[in-house]
Amino acid sequence: MNAILRYLAAKYGSAPFLPSDLAQRARADAWTDWSTTTFWAGVRPLVIQLVRTPEAARDRAMIEQSLRSVNAAIGILDRELSRKRFVAGDEFTFGDIPLGAAAQRWFNLPIERPAANSVRAWYDQIKQPPGFKRWVDLPLY
């Protein structure tokens, strides 16, 4: 998915979505990868266990480990977003897309979430465009 996102951003994007400043583009790249390797890595098992697996067959140890992992990741993301509006700076970039998709799942899981006011404010911004509502903000069930 990240390779496709980068291809589409490079082919069709322009600043600020595809930052012209290389340092800012690197931040968007870094958050794109972080979303997959760290945040989604904790969210995905929760989606599988809490949404797609019958309750009697759920792996409680995996759920607890995934909750610890994703809560730690949310803490990192919340600290970062407390300093800026979007992950790579003050403008929406391609780096916000994979995080937004994973955040949609996280916000819709039947779990208790830690207070993450900056993540919530960021998510409330990125979920407004019609494209997000049409393609990402879908039921988990």
Order of alpha helices (4+ residues) and beta strands (2+ residues): alpha-alpha-alpha-alpha-alpha-alpha-alpha
